[in-house]
Amino acid sequence: MEPEYIELSSNPQHGKPTSNNWNISDSQLQLILLRLGNISDDVYERGNIPTISKEAEFMINKINELPISEAIEIIRNALVEHKGDVNFLSEDYHLLERLISQISESEEPKQEVSETKSFKNKTYLNIVDWNLQIRLEAALIHYHSPYPEVRAITDPFDDPTIPVETFRCYFIGFFWTFVGSIINSFFVHRMPSISLSSHTIQILLLPSGKLWERIFPNNYTIVGINLNPGPWNYKEMMLASIIYSCSASLPYSIYNIFVMKLDKFYGLKWVSLSFQLLLCISTQFLGFGFALIMKKVCVYPSKAIWPTILPTVALNRALMNQDENNVVHGWKISRYSFFMIVTCLSFVYNWIPSFLFTALSIFNWPTWFNSKNIHLTNVTGSMVGLGLNPIPSFDWNVIGSSSCLTIPFYTYANRYIGSFIGFIVILLVYYANNNWTAYLPINSNRLFNNKAGLYEISQIVNDKNLFDESKYKKYGPPYFTAASLVVYGANFCLYPFAILYHFITEWESMKSAFVNVFNSLVDVFKLSDKNPYGRYMDDPHCKMMSKYEDVPDLWFVLILLISTLFAFAVVLLYPVETPIYGILFVIFINFVFLIPITSIASVSGFSFGLNVLVELIVGYTIPNSGLALITLKAYGYNIDSQASNYITDQKLGHMAKIPPKALFKGQIISTLINIFISLAVANWQLNNIPDLCDPHQKDKLECPGANTYFYSSVQYGEIGVNKVFTGLYPMLKWCFLLGVLLVFPCVWFKYNGPKKLTKYFEPTIIMGGFLDFAPYNLAYYTGGLYLSYIFMYEIKRNYLLWWEKFNYILTSALSAGVAFSALIIFFTVQYNSIKLEWWGNLIHKQGIEGGQLSPIWKDISTAPDGYIGLREGHYP
């Protein structure tokens, strides 16, 4: 039903609207505005009525139109659908239960029901007007969203006449895609990296759009193209933001090109531009084709809130809506003003931990007491240790790297619990000298030889870069550090555990997901104009989106077919040592894992990749080939990863009511621009930058990602999984069985443990916390835990209106300030080698943490025969 806007009568003496048009009292109007977040509890208690927003006006109309009987049915359905839903606020759920419990047997509404419980800053939880409140809660669920974080950043109505697919929108979006791709591609190999995030670009999109308005006259047309169809609007800005987000990250296959071409890795000379284009295009767009089948699973359902994308919508709303009512718990500031103030403060402050007092960034103060003590460094060190430190950083770039103000607190807490357990396990492995780990650094992602030096692949391959068994028998196998050993073991546990656990505990939703995927595949072959939203037409946002023409399924199918043909060309036309069935296999395995991976991420914000699983299977089926491993790894990881990225963009468009076809075109072209720019930058770097990927490269282009990529190809490709599992680390293969066995106690606890704990108990995320090491550590997550508890739990629970209005703006502003500051610091002082030498910039680099002393506990000279590992002549 379309909203019927009415004229508000006003009291000319005070300039405040009255409620006579709706036939409700002022106290009822105040209660509605309180629940909608238009006023805070203190304003409600004073009895003030502010100017009514369009959102409030729309919802009041819907409340008036909603019959009691229909409201009761909506509430009952919501109680069933959201039972155990971790993102549905517990107090809101209990309010719905209390509203239903007060219905008499004849289902006649009670006229006077009043409660006097005290709810901190949530007066609306008291039932003071049953008749109004049951319709109010039902209207929020049925016409808006059951989740406050979604209601805070979206409108319950849409205007399809707003221009979206404009020339200026595409031009501005593609321009910043071009600029951002250059910067992101160049600095992704830096440690730490520097990037222009989507949030940073959003800030630049607003002045870009406003400048366009000033340059071109209104409705100025050239060759039939309207260059200025009116004011720069929020839909154009969101579409331009999504266009850029497709290019915000480096194409994963760029790591393949670095590892293949760079002399310190494989040094291959046949890696031509045509090969690079086929590889990058196929890896990027295969995931795009997969996105077709996931719309009904992770875009249309209201439960799929995708927590990580909410700040993008919130920032867009803050930048475009500057005339809103802003009084919240005494805060009289607009979201835009709040954003600008925090951004400026973050920009200025970031100079302190990034340049003036760098010890505040990696605040490894426990090691300062004795920087030469290996055991103190192993436990508390932030650079080479495991990072146990109650105050680990004063740098938002470190604290905010874990998305602490984005993902739900229960997700963060579960993951931190897993990280802490992983910390204990790594210590046990190390100090028990399990598999010779005490002779190696405790927390490194590199491979080491039996002399505790870095493993050199040149020692085990011939002149044609093929594995040489005789050279390997002389040099020996590579060895994991304690952290790498635990991380790989956790990965092997995670894959079977995640699948089995979520199929058992979420059977109904998983079954529904597979049914929706099947229906999506069936719909591809139908020629009818069937409504693509199906049973989700009851969802208000799907109902609004149904007004726009959907993208034909055939477009996705064509992209999938073309990408697959390009992938076949990669393995058939170039010597990557990869059979064609390998491509079909990774497509199949990504299809199998796509539903559970994206379903978990859409609700919790936690995701994991298939790179390690693909490494194992490829290492078994194509032994002694590092090239085959990294080729199939690029596809095995990137298909689901890109599918997830495209799906999140579609959800962004869904929330902002962007026409699907406009979104599709923007995604396609932006991805192509990013591929061409990334390849151009990568090849320039490979040909022009000296000592690229060296640990002491002068511009810090140390390539942490490419190094990890390379060493995994050595261990599981050149050496082979069979050697790892049978001779080197036979216990690792049992981790798969351990993952299966752990499912049963976790399922039992989920169903039989204390309800307050089991609702938020997510063992998949706990297990994912084990992956937060090598090279990272607890120091990157502890500070975020404090902020997550404060903002995502306490403030969200007790100051919901403030949280709805400012939380996502806060994290966006902090990150934007850091990004701008980091770029300027790099180009003005770091690139020109300007150094500030004083105690605050040197103390954290002393001793073992700074590389002045060895980070190894047991000296290699104390090992039997002067070397570690398997004995010579007995290598697997």
N, C-alpha and C positions, 0 to 999 in steps of 0.2 A: 504494500500500500504506500502510495506517495505521501510525503509529509504535506500537510495543509498549513501553511504559515498564516498566522493571524496578526492583526494589528494589536499592539500592546497599549492599553490605556495607561496613562502616567499621572502621577500626582505632581502638578506643576510647581508646587511649593518645594518639594524635596527632589524632584527629578528621578524618582524611583517608581518602577512599574508596580501596579497592583495586580491582584490575581483574579479580578472579577470575570475576565474573559474565559477562564477555565472552570468557574464555579467551584473553586477550592479556597479554603481559608488561607490567610497569610502564614499561619503556623504550618500548614501542610506544604505550602510553597517553599518555606524555609527548609523543611525536612527533605524535600525533593532536591533542592539545590545543595544541601549538605551531602546527600548521598552521591550526587553527580560530581562532587568536588569543586563546585562553583563557589562555595563558602566554607570556612573552617569552623570548628566547634565553638571557638570564642565568638565569632560573628553570629553563629546560630543562637548562642545563649543570649546575646544582646538583642536579638529579634530584628536585625537589619536585613533588608532585601536589596541586593545589588542589581545592576543592570543585567537583564536576562540574555544569555548567549543564545546563538542559533541552535547549538547542541541541546541546551536545556529546554528551549522552546519545542524542539522536535520531540524530545523525550516526554515532556508534559502532555503533549497531544496524544502520544501513544499510550501513556498511562490512562488518560481519560477514556480512550477508545477500547481499552482492554477489559473484557468481561471477567468477573471474578472466577467463573468456572474455567475459563481458558487459562487464566493466571495460575490456578491450582494445578492444572495439567502440566503447564510449563515447568513449574517448580518441582513437581514429582519426577518428571523426566530428567531434570537436571540433577536431582539427588541420586538417581541411578547412574547417569552418565559420568558424573564427576566423583563418584565414590572412590576414594584412594588416589585421586588426582592431586599430585604434589604441587601443582601450580595453582590450584584453586584454594584460596585462603581458607584456613580451617574455621576461623570465626564467621566468615560469610556462609560456609557450609552449615555450621551449627545454627545460624540465623534462619536459613531455609528450613532446617529440621524443626525449629521451634515454631515457625510460622505454620507449617503443616500440622504439627502436633496440636495446635489450638483450634483445629476445625472440628466441629461437633459431628456426631455420627451421621446426621442428615446433611452434612456438608454445607450447612448454613453458616455464613461468616459471623463471627462474634463481633458485636458492635463496639464493645469497650474492653480492650485488653491492654494492660499496662504493666511494664516491668521497670524495676528501679535498679537493675544491676549497673555497676560502674565499669565502663569500657573506656580506657584511656584514649582520648582524642578520636573516639569512634562512637559518638552518641547515637548514630543511626542503627547500631546493633541493638539498642533498646527497642522493644516493641511497644510503641505508644499509640499507633493507629493501624490496627491490623488490616483493615480494608484497603488503606492506601499503600501500606508497605508490601503486601503480597503482590499487588499490581506493579509496584515500583521495582521490586526485585525481578519479577517475571519479565518486565519490559527491558530491563538492563540485559538480561540473558538473551531474550528473543530478538530484540531490535538493535543491540549493540554488541557486547562481548561479556562472557562470564569472568574475564581476567582483567584486573585493574591496570596492569601494565599495557594491555592492548587498548583499553578505553582511554588511557592517558594520552595516547598518541594518534588515535584515529577518530573520525567522525562517524556518527550513525547514519549519515545521509551522504549523497553524492550528487554532483552537478555534471552530467555528461556533456554539457555544452562548453565546458572549459577547454580551450585549445591545448593540446598536448603534443601531438606529432608535428611540431613546427620546425621550420628550417633552422631557426636560431637555436632551438633546443639540441638538435643533432650537431650543429656546427660547434657550439660551445662544449658539448659533451665529448665530441671527438677531438677537439683541440686539447682539452685537458687530459684525455686519454693519451694523446701523443706526448705531451710534456711529462706526465706521470710515468709512462712506460720507460722513457729515457732515464729518469732519476731512479726509479725502482729497480730497473735492470742493472744499472751501473753499480748501485750500492748494495745489492742483495748479497754480494760476495764479501762485503765488509763485515768485520766483527768488532762491535755489534753493527747490525745493518741500519741503514737510514732509508726511510720511505715516505712517500706522500700517501697517507691513508685516505680512505674514502671520506672520513670525517673532515680531514684537512681540505680536501677538494670541495666539499660542500660549502665551506666558508668562502672559497674563491668563486663558486658558481653564482652566489647571490650578487656580488658587485659586477660580475661578468654580464649577468642578465640585465641588471639595472643600467649598465653602460650601453648595452645594445639598445635599450629603450631610448636613451638620449641621442644616440648616433643617428638612428633611422626614424623618420617621421611615422606617425601612426598609420597602419595599414599601407605602408610603402611596398609596392609590388614591382618585381623585375621578372620578366619572362614567365609570368603567371605564378611566381612564388611570393607570398606575403611575408616580407622580412620582419615586420613588426605588428603582429596581430593584437597588440594591446599590452597591458602590464605583464611583466614576468611573473608567472604564477607557480604555485606550489607543486602542481603536477609536472610542469616542465622541469622544475628543479629536481624533483624526485627521479624522473626519467633520465636526466643528465647524470645524476648520482649513480644510478644503476648502470648506465653506460660505462661510467668510469670504473665501477667496482669490478667489471669483467676483466679489467687490466691492472687491478691493484696488486696482483701477485704475479710472480715470475712463472712462465710456463715451465712445468716440472722437467720437461725433456731438455731444457737448457743445461741441466747437470750432466746429461748424457754427452752433450757436445763438448763441454769442458773436460770431462773425464776421457773422452775419446781423443780429442785433439791435443791436449796439453802434454808436452814432453815428459813432465814429471809423473804423469799417469800412464796412459797407453800410447800416446804420441802417434796416432794413426794419421796417415797422409791422404787417405781416400775420402775423408768426411767432407763431401762437397755441399754446396748451397742447396742443390736439389734434394739431397738426402735430408738435410736439416729441415727444409720446408715440409717435406712429406711426413717426417717424424713429428714435428711440432703441430701441424694441422690435424693429423690423425689423432694424436693423444689429446688435444684440446677439445675436439668436436665429437669424439665418441661418447664422452660424458654428456654432451648436449643432446644427443639422440636418446640417451637413457632418461633424460629429464621428462620426456613425454609420459612415461608410464608411472611416474611418481606424483603427478599433480593431484590425483585423487587420494593419495596417501599422506602427503606432507605439505600441500598448499591449501586445499579446500577445507579440511577439518579445522574447527576452531581450537582443538587441543594442540595443534601444531603451531605453537606461538614463536618458535625459533628465537630464543632469548638473545642470541648474539646479534640479531639484526635490529632489535628494538631501538638502540641508540641512534641508528641512522634515520629512522622515521621521526624520532623525538627531536633530533637536531633540525631536520627539515621543517618541522612544525614550529620550532622555536624561532628559526631565522625568518620564516614567512609570516607568522602571526604575532605582530608586535602591539596589537591594540586590545589584547585580552584583559580580563579581570585578573589581577595578580596578587590579591591579598590572601596569603596563606600562612596561618599560624603567626601572624604579625609581620611576615615578610612582604614588603611592598616593592617588588621589583619584577620586571618582565623577564621572561625566559631568555629573550635576546640579550637584554642588558646583563643578565646573570652570566650568560655565555661569554660575552665580550670581556667582562671583568675577570672571570676565571682564566680565560685564555691569555690575557695580558699578564696576569700574575704568574701563570705557569710558564709563559715565555721568559719572563725575567728570572724567575727562580731557577729554571733549568740551567742557567749559566753557572750556578754554584756547583751542583754535583757533576756537571759535564766538563767544566773547565777550571773554575776557581778553587774548588775544594772537592776533588774527585773521590776522595776517600769516603765521602757521604753517599756515593753511588753504590759501590761495593763496600759496604760498611762492615768489614770483617774484623771488628774491634777485638773479639776474643783472641785472635792470633797475635795481636800486638803485644800481649803479655810475654810471649815467647815465640817469636816468628820462626825459630829453628826447630821447634818441637814437632816432629812428624805426626804424633798421635793427636795433639791439639789441632793441628792443621787438617788432618783427615776428618775429624768430627765437625769442626766449626768453620773451616775455610770456605770462602765463597768462590774462589777461583779454581782451586784444584781439589777441594775437599767436598764434604757432603752438606755443608751449609746449615748446621744446627745453630741457630742464632736467634734470640728473641727479638732483636732489633736489627734486621739485616740490611736495611737500605732506607735512604731518604730521597730516593730518585723515583719519580712516577714512571719513568721508562722501565724500571725494574719491577716496581710494585704492580703497575697496571698491565704488565705483559701477560698476566694470568687471567685477564678479563674479570677482575674481582667485582666490579660494579655493573657487570652485564649478566653473567650467568646466575641462576638462582643460588641462594646460600646453601641449600641442601646439596646441590651439585658440587659446589666448592668444598664444603665440609667433607663429603664423601671422598673426594679426590685427595684432599690433604691427609685424611686418615690413611689412605693407601700410600701416599708419599712417605708418611712417617713410618709405616710398617716396612716399606721398601728400604728406608734409611737403616732400620735395625737389621734387616736381612743382609744388606750389603756389608755392614760392619761385621756381622757374624761370618760371612763368607771370607772377608778379607783377613780377619784376625785368626781364623782357623786355617789360613793359608790354603784354602780349598782351590785345587787346580792351579797352584803356584801364583795366586793373585797377590800375595804379599810382596812379591818381587817386582810388582808393576805399580803404576799410579792407581789410586783407589777409584777415581772417577773420571776416566777418559774414554772417549768414543773411538780411539785409534787402536790399531792392532800392533802387537809387539812380537819380536823374534825371541829366540831362546836366550839371547844375551841382554834382554830388557831394552833393546833399541827398537826404533820404529821399523815395522816390517816393510821391506822393499820388494815390490813386485818384479822388478828387473832381475831379481835373483832366481826367479822360478819360471820365466818365460824365455822362449828362443827369439831369434832375430825377427820372426814373423808375428811376434806377440802371442804365440800359442803356448799353452802349458807344456813345460818340459819336465817329465817325471824324474829324469836323472838329476837335474839341477835342484828340483824340489827335495829329493832324498838327501842331497848334500846340505841344503840351506835349512830345511825343517819347516814345520807348519807355523802359522801365526797363533797368538794367544790373546784371549779376552782379559780385560780388567774386571775387577769384582763388580763394578756398576754395570758394565756391558753384559756380563754374565747374567745378572739378575734381570736386567731389562729384557734381554732376549727370552729368558725363561718366562717372564710375565707375559710377553707377547704370545708365546706358544700356548700359555694357559688361557689367554683372553679370547682367542678365536672360537674354540669350541664352547667355552663357558658362556660367552655373550649370546651365541645362537641358541643353545639349549635353555639357558635360564629365561630368556625373554620369550621363547616359545611356550614355556611352561607357565610363567607368571602372567604373561600378556597374551594368552592364547586367543581370546576373542578379538583383540585389536589386530594381532598378527594375521589371524584368519581373514578378518575384514580387509586388511592391507593386501593380501594375496588375491582376494576376490576382486578388489578394485584394480589391481594390476592386470589380472586376467581380463576384466571388462575393458580396460584401456586398450589392451592388445586386440580384443575383438572389435572394438570401435574403429580401429585403424582400417579394417577391411569393410566397414559399412559406409555407404554413400549417403545415408540419410542425414538430415540436419538435426540430429538428436541433441537435446540440451546436454552439454558436456558436464554440467554440475550434478546431474542426477539427484540422488537423495540429499545432497548438501544444499538444495535450494531453500531449505528451511533456515540455513545460516544467513544472517542479514548481509554479510559482506559478499557471499556468493550470489545472493539475490541482486545486489547492486552491480556486481561484475557481469551478470548475465545480459546486461544491456549492451555490452561490447562484443563485437565479433571475435570469436576465438580463433587461435592459430590452427589451421588444418593439420590433422595428424600426419598427412602425407609429407608436410614440410620436415617434420622431425625424422620420419622414416628415410627420406632422401639424404638428409645429413648423416644419419647412421650408416647408410649403404655406402655413400661416398667416402666417409671416414674409414670404414672397414676396407674398402678397395685401396685407399692410400696406405693403410697399415700393411696390407698384403704386398704392396709395391716395395715398402721398406725392407721386408725380409726376403723378397724374391730378387730384387735388383741390386742389393748391396751385401757385402760380406759380413753380416752381423751374426753369422753362425746360428741363426734362429729358424726353425721349421715353421711352416705356415700354420700347423695345428697349434702352435704356441699362442698365436694371436686369438684363435677361436677359443682356446682354453681360458685365457685371461678375460675375454668378454663374458664367457659363461660364469666364471667364478665371481666376477663383479656383479653380474645379474643376481646371483644367489645371495650375496651379502648386501646388495643395495637396499633392500627393504629394512632389515634390522638396523643397519648403520644409520640410514637417514631418519628412520622412525625414532631412534634413541636421541639423535642430535636435535630433531625438531622439537622435542619436549624438554630435554635437559640441557642442551647446549654442549654436550660431550660427544666427541666423535673420535674414531680411530681409523687408520689406513690399513690397506691390505698389502703394503710393500713387503713386510717381513714374511707373511704367508706365501706370497708369490716367490720370494727369494728361495724359500725352502723347496717348493714344488719344482721350480725351474732348476734348482741345483741338483735335485734328484734325477729329473728326466733328461737334462742336458748337462752332464757333468763336465767339469774342467773348461768351462767357457764363461769368462767374465762378461764378454760382449752380449751373449745371449741373455745372461741374467739381467744386465742393466737395460737391455732393450725391452724385455717383457716386464721388468719392474716398472718402467715408465708407463706402460699401458696398465699394468695391474694396479698401480696406485692411482693414476690420474683419472681413470674412467669414473670411478665412484666419487673421487674428490671433486672433479669438475661437475659431475651430475649434482652433487650436493651444493656447489657454488651457484649453479644455474637455478636450482630449485629455490634457494634462499632469495635470489633476485626475483623470481616469480612471486614468492610470498611478499616481498617488498612491494611489488607492483600490485598485488592483490590488496594489501592494506591501504595503499595510496590511490587505488582505483585507476591504475594506468591501463589503457587499452592493450590487450595481450599482443596484438600484431606490432604495435609500436615498440613494445618491450623486446619482442623477438628480433626485429630488425636491428635495434640498438645493440643487443647482445652479440649478434653475429658479426657486425662490422667492427665493434670495439675489440672483440677477441682477435680478429684478423689483424687489426692495427697493432695490437700488443705483440702478436707473434712476429711480425715483420720488424718492429722496433727492437724487440728483445734479441732477435738474431743479429741485427746490425750491430747493436752494442756489444754482444758477446764476441763476435768475430773481431771487432775493433780492439777489445780488451786483450784477446788472445794474441793479436799481432803487434800490439803497441805497448803493453804494460810489462815492464821487467819484473821478474821474480813473482809473477802472479801465482797466488795460492800457496806462497811460502809463508811459514809461521812468523817471519820477521819482515814481511812486505811493508815498505815504508808508508804506504797509504792505508794500511790495515786491511787490504784486500786478501784476506787469509783463506777465504773459501771454506768455511766450516761445513756447509752443506755438501759441496763437491767432494770434500775429503771423506765424509761419512759414506757418501755414495760409492766412492772408489773402494774404500776398505771393505764394504759389504760385498762388492763384486769379487774381491780377492778371496774372502773367507768362504762364501757360499758358491761362488762361480768358479774361479780358477782352482782353488783347493777342493771344493765340492762338499755338499751337505753330508754325503755318506762318510767322508773322512771325519767330519766334525762330530757326527752322532755315534760313530762306531769306535773311533780311536781317541779323539781329543776330549769331547764332552758328552759321553754317552748318557748322562743323566738328563740332558736337555730334552731328549725325545720323550721322556716320561712326563714332561710338563703338559703335553696334550692330554694325557690320561688324567693328570691332576686337575686340569681344567674341567673335565667331565665330572670327576668325583666331587669337586667342590660345589657343583650345582645343587646336590641333594641337601646338604645341611643349610645352604643359603635359602633354598626354597622352603624348607621346614621353618626356619626362623622367620621368613617373610610372612608366613601364614599363622604362626603360633607364638611369635614373640610379642612383647608389649606394643600395643597399637601406636603409641606415641613415637616409638623408634622405627617400627616396621614400615610406616608410611613413607619415611624418608630414607630407608635403608636401600641403597643401590649398589650391590656388590660389583657390578660391571664397572661402575665409575671408580670404586675403591681399587679394583685391580688395575684400572687405567692409571691410577696414581703412581704405581710402580714404574711407569714409563718416564717419569719426570726427572730422570738422571741421565748422566753421560751424554752431553757435558753439563747439563743444568743440575740444580740441586735445590734443597729446601729454602735457600735464601731468596729464591725467586717466587716463593709461594707464601711464606710466613706473613710478610707484611700485608699481602692481599687478603689473608684470612681475617685479620683484624678489621679491615675496611669492609669486607663482605659481611661480617657479622653486624657491624654498625649500620651500614646502609641497606643491605639486602634482607636483614632480619629485623633489627630493632626499629630503625626508622620506618621501614615498610610496614611494620606491625603497629607502631604507635603514632606515626605521623604520616599516614598514607597519602594525604593530599599534597604535602611537601614532596614526598617521594615521587608521586606521579608527575609532578610538575618539574622537578629539578634534578632527579637522580641521573637520568640518561644525559641530560645537558651537562652535568658535572663531569662525567667520564669523557664525553666528547670534547669538552673544553680543555681539560687537562691534557689529553692526547694531542689535540691540535696545537696547543702552546709548545709542547715538547717537540713536535715535528718541525714547526717553523724555527724554533730555537736551534735544534740540532743541525738543520741544514745551514743556517747562517754561521754557526760555530765551526762547522766543517770547512766551509769555503773561505772564512775569514781568518781563522787561526790554525786549525789543524792541518789543512791542506798546505799552508805556508810554513808548517813546522814551527809555529810559535808555541813555546813551552813555558809554563809557569812552574818553576822549580822551587817548591817549598815543602815543609813537613806535611801539610794537608794533601799534597798530591803525590807523596812518596811513601807515607807510612804503610799504606795497604799493599804496597808492592815489595815489601821487605821479605827476606828469607825465602821460605819454600813457596809462599803464595806468589811472589814476584818472579819466580824462576831462577833465583840466585842460588838456591840449593835444590838438591834432588828431591822430588815428591814421592820417593820410594822408601818403604820401611826396611825391608831386608836387602842388603847389598848382594849383587849377583855373585860376588866372589865367595860368598858363604854357601852358595848352592852346591849340591853334589856335582863334582867334576867341572864346576865353574859355569854351568848353564842350567836352565830350568826346562821343565816339560818332559816329554817323552824322550827316551834314550835314543841316541844316534843308532841308526840301523833298524829301529822299530817304529818309524813314522808310518801312520796309516796311509 
